[in-house]
Amino acid sequence: MKLSIIIVNWNTKDYLKQTLQSVFATTRNLPVSKLEVIVVDNHSADKSAEMVKEGFPQVKLIENKVNLGFGGGNNEGAKRATGDYLFFLNSDTIVLNQAIKKIIWYLEERSVGILVPKLLLEDRKTVQPGLINYRPTVSKMILEKLFKLFKPLVSKSGWLRGIAQRVSLDFWDFDRLREVDWVTGAALVIRKPLFDELKGFDEKIFMYFEDIDLCLKAKQKGAKVIYYPDAEIIHLGGKSVAKSKERKKVYYQSQDYFWAKHHSILNAFLLKIIRFPYRAINSIFTK
């Protein structure tokens, strides 16, 4: 079995270098037949491609003429991949010791459609928000906010905590392996035949929600989506989108498209109502 690591990059040269260094440093003893690394450069202006050519000649480099976004870039990498599994890894991550070896071991031992390792923030203790979750709905969004508002009370009640775990990550045990509905695309592993069957990421989504969309389509095919905490990776987060206001704009556009694709018209309308005050606040205070 070969694992193809695909890294999409857009103007994150220094972070990309750090990511590649961590990949190769933690896989020195891995046979060449087990691993390949592909970097897809989305028309960067910071000489990222030159850095890869000079510093990592063993990497397969794809230089796009335009920025295809997260999904489009990863789809390009998948076309060149020869592995049985595709590991979509963000360019602002640091692979910790044994993480890739553990992922390969688990994939060889289990029947898995999609897998995500534990992603930690820069402090190496805090688990990344939005790492994993259940299928997003408006009712779950409302319940999540209520449970978080009354967290001390919910934490003391066994049955309330059990319900809260199904809608809010604030109540999860992140050391426990489990099957979920979706996982983040920051470090997502998927069987290549399944990825091909699903026709890859939806390229109508430039960024955000393409990972949830992919996972939901995989679940519809009967594939298991697994959170695997034994393998750990640091995710620095959001380094390829410079401005917070720009990031929010893209996020809401992708959310609207995803909701229209997977939910009823009524559900999509309710989302806009619930989200309105947050959008208004963000437009005023976000730079």
CORKA-V802196 format. One record per residue. N is the residue number from 0. OMEGA is omega as a letter, one per 30 degrees, with the letter a starting at -180 (* if undefined). Layout:
n=N omega=OMEGA
n=N omega=OMEGA
This chain:
n=0 omega=l
n=1 omega=l
n=2 omega=l
n=3 omega=l
n=4 omega=a
n=5 omega=a
n=6 omega=l
n=7 omega=a
n=8 omega=l
n=9 omega=l
n=10 omega=l
n=11 omega=a
n=12 omega=a
n=13 omega=l
n=14 omega=l
n=15 omega=l
n=16 omega=l
n=17 omega=l
n=18 omega=a
n=19 omega=l
n=20 omega=a
n=21 omega=l
n=22 omega=a
n=23 omega=l
n=24 omega=a
n=25 omega=a
n=26 omega=a
n=27 omega=a
n=28 omega=a
n=29 omega=l
n=30 omega=l
n=31 omega=a
n=32 omega=a
n=33 omega=a
n=34 omega=l
n=35 omega=a
n=36 omega=a
n=37 omega=l
n=38 omega=l
n=39 omega=a
n=40 omega=a
n=41 omega=l
n=42 omega=l
n=43 omega=l
n=44 omega=a
n=45 omega=l
n=46 omega=l
n=47 omega=a
n=48 omega=l
n=49 omega=l
n=50 omega=l
n=51 omega=a
n=52 omega=a
n=53 omega=a
n=54 omega=a
n=55 omega=a
n=56 omega=l
n=57 omega=a
n=58 omega=l
n=59 omega=a
n=60 omega=l
n=61 omega=a
n=62 omega=l
n=63 omega=l
n=64 omega=l
n=65 omega=l
n=66 omega=a
n=67 omega=a
n=68 omega=a
n=69 omega=a
n=70 omega=a
n=71 omega=l
n=72 omega=l
n=73 omega=l
n=74 omega=l
n=75 omega=l
n=76 omega=a
n=77 omega=l
n=78 omega=a
n=79 omega=a
n=80 omega=l
n=81 omega=a
n=82 omega=l
n=83 omega=l
n=84 omega=l
n=85 omega=l
n=86 omega=l
n=87 omega=a
n=88 omega=l
n=89 omega=a
n=90 omega=l
n=91 omega=l
n=92 omega=l
n=93 omega=a
n=94 omega=a
n=95 omega=a
n=96 omega=l
n=97 omega=a
n=98 omega=a
n=99 omega=l
n=100 omega=l
n=101 omega=l
n=102 omega=l
n=103 omega=l
n=104 omega=a
n=105 omega=a
n=106 omega=l
n=107 omega=a
n=108 omega=a
n=109 omega=l
n=110 omega=a
n=111 omega=l
n=112 omega=l
n=113 omega=a
n=114 omega=l
n=115 omega=l
n=116 omega=l
n=117 omega=l
n=118 omega=a
n=119 omega=l
n=120 omega=a
n=121 omega=l
n=122 omega=l
n=123 omega=l
n=124 omega=a
n=125 omega=l
n=126 omega=a
n=127 omega=l
n=128 omega=l
n=129 omega=a
n=130 omega=a
n=131 omega=l
n=132 omega=l
n=133 omega=a
n=134 omega=a
n=135 omega=l
n=136 omega=l
n=137 omega=a
n=138 omega=l
n=139 omega=l
n=140 omega=l
n=141 omega=a
n=142 omega=l
n=143 omega=a
n=144 omega=l
n=145 omega=l
n=146 omega=l
n=147 omega=l
n=148 omega=a
n=149 omega=a
n=150 omega=a
n=151 omega=l
n=152 omega=a
n=153 omega=a
n=154 omega=a
n=155 omega=a
n=156 omega=a
n=157 omega=a
n=158 omega=l
n=159 omega=l
n=160 omega=l
n=161 omega=l
n=162 omega=a
n=163 omega=a
n=164 omega=a
n=165 omega=a
n=166 omega=a
n=167 omega=l
n=168 omega=a
n=169 omega=a
n=170 omega=a
n=171 omega=l
n=172 omega=a
n=173 omega=l
n=174 omega=a
n=175 omega=l
n=176 omega=a
n=177 omega=l
n=178 omega=a
n=179 omega=l
n=180 omega=l
n=181 omega=l
n=182 omega=a
n=183 omega=l
n=184 omega=a
n=185 omega=l
n=186 omega=a
n=187 omega=l
n=188 omega=a
n=189 omega=l
n=190 omega=a
n=191 omega=l
n=192 omega=l
n=193 omega=l
n=194 omega=l
n=195 omega=l
n=196 omega=a
n=197 omega=a
n=198 omega=l
n=199 omega=l
n=200 omega=l
n=201 omega=a
n=202 omega=l
n=203 omega=l
n=204 omega=a
n=205 omega=a
n=206 omega=a
n=207 omega=l
n=208 omega=l
n=209 omega=l
n=210 omega=l
n=211 omega=l
n=212 omega=a
n=213 omega=a
n=214 omega=l
n=215 omega=l
n=216 omega=l
n=217 omega=l
n=218 omega=l
n=219 omega=l
n=220 omega=l
n=221 omega=a
n=222 omega=l
n=223 omega=l
n=224 omega=a
n=225 omega=l
n=226 omega=a
n=227 omega=a
n=228 omega=a
n=229 omega=l
n=230 omega=a
n=231 omega=l
n=232 omega=l
n=233 omega=l
n=234 omega=a
n=235 omega=l
n=236 omega=l
n=237 omega=a
n=238 omega=a
n=239 omega=l
n=240 omega=a
n=241 omega=a
n=242 omega=a
n=243 omega=a
n=244 omega=l
n=245 omega=l
n=246 omega=l
n=247 omega=a
n=248 omega=l
n=249 omega=a
n=250 omega=a
n=251 omega=l
n=252 omega=a
n=253 omega=l
n=254 omega=l
n=255 omega=a
n=256 omega=a
n=257 omega=a
n=258 omega=l
n=259 omega=a
n=260 omega=a
n=261 omega=a
n=262 omega=l
n=263 omega=l
n=264 omega=l
n=265 omega=l
n=266 omega=l
n=267 omega=l
n=268 omega=l
n=269 omega=l
n=270 omega=a
n=271 omega=l
n=272 omega=a
n=273 omega=a
n=274 omega=a
n=275 omega=a
n=276 omega=l
n=277 omega=l
n=278 omega=a
n=279 omega=l
n=280 omega=a
n=281 omega=a
n=282 omega=a
n=283 omega=a
n=284 omega=a
n=285 omega=l
n=286 omega=*
